[in-house]
């Protein structure tokens, strides 16, 4: 029996004699799966599972070649793959030293704090990437705020600046997620 492969958007439908067996990632199109001669469903799955693990690892390696990723991002990338294939790929990537979540989280926080992001903004960005904000280790928010005021909001340090301009700058810092208590403590340091 011949396996039929039908491309639908970014996925492939794998069928055997009209019966749908699996819907898989489009990355399987680069394999020899379309040429398989299958005798039964069991024969298909015996050959499919090792191939799925191989494709999951290859897809992960292609993405990691362009940028570093957290294991949660890789899990999102491999959505549609079996849990076993995803876990095998992650295990191999960790063994190769290509995925190290603690280092990724530290660099992620450091980079965003350097950009002047508050803890709240960093936590939201982490959540968007599938990373639990509870895992993040933050540096001093005071240092981040101090550098941000000196770089982008020097109007707050000018004693002769009009009240309205200072209010706008304070509002901008507050909207960035810094608490008014932290902002006022830092400003007191500059004034004294």
C-alpha positions, 0 to 999 in steps of 0.5 A, spaced: 500 500 500 502 506 498 502 512 503 498 518 500 501 525 502 496 531 501 499 538 503 494 543 507 497 550 508 503 549 513 502 541 514 501 535 511 496 529 511 498 522 511 493 517 509 493 510 508 487 507 503 483 514 504 484 513 512 487 519 515 493 517 519 496 523 522 497 530 520 504 533 521 509 539 520 511 541 513 518 539 514 516 532 513 515 534 506 523 534 505 523 526 507 522 520 503 515 519 507 511 520 500 515 514 497 514 509 503 510 502 501 506 500 507 503 494 509 499 496 515 498 502 520 503 498 525 508 498 519 507 505 518 507 507 526 514 503 526 517 507 521 514 514 523 516 514 530 524 514 529 523 519 523 519 524 527 524 524 532 529 526 527 525 531 523 524 534 530 531 535 532 533 537 525 527 543 525 530 545 532 537 545 530 535 549 524 532 554 528 537 554 533 542 556 528 539 563 527 538 564 534 538 562 541 532 559 544 529 557 551 526 550 551 519 553 552 520 556 545 522 550 542 516 546 545 512 551 541 516 550 535 515 543 535 507 543 536 504 538 533 510 533 534 508 527 539 511 529 546 516 523 546 519 526 539 519 533 543 522 531 549 528 527 545 529 533 541 530 537 547 534 532 551 539 531 545 539 539 544 541 539 552 546 534 551 550 538 545 550 544 549 545 548 545 539 549 550 541 552 556 535 555 559 538 558 565 543 562 561 538 564 556 533 567 562 539 571 564 541 574 558 534 575 556 533 579 563 540 583 562 538 585 555 531 588 556 534 591 563 539 594 559 534 597 554 530 600 560 525 595 561 521 594 568 520 588 571 513 588 569 515 589 562 520 583 562 515 579 565 510 580 560 515 579 554 517 572 557 510 570 558 509 572 550 515 567 549 512 561 553 517 563 559 515 563 566 516 569 569 517 566 576 524 563 573 527 569 571 532 572 576 532 580 575 538 585 577 537 591 580 531 595 578 534 601 581 540 601 577 536 600 571 531 606 572 537 610 574 541 609 567 534 610 564 533 617 567 540 619 565 539 617 558 532 618 556 529 623 561 534 628 564 529 633 564 527 630 571 534 632 573 534 639 571 531 643 577 529 649 572 525 645 568 517 646 568 513 642 572 509 640 566 515 637 563 517 633 569 510 630 570 510 627 562 517 624 564 514 621 570 508 619 567 512 615 562 516 612 567 510 609 570 507 607 564 513 603 563 512 599 569 516 602 574 513 604 581 512 611 583 516 609 590 522 606 586 522 613 581 521 617 587 527 614 591 531 614 585 530 622 584 531 623 591 538 620 590 539 625 584 537 631 588 541 630 594 
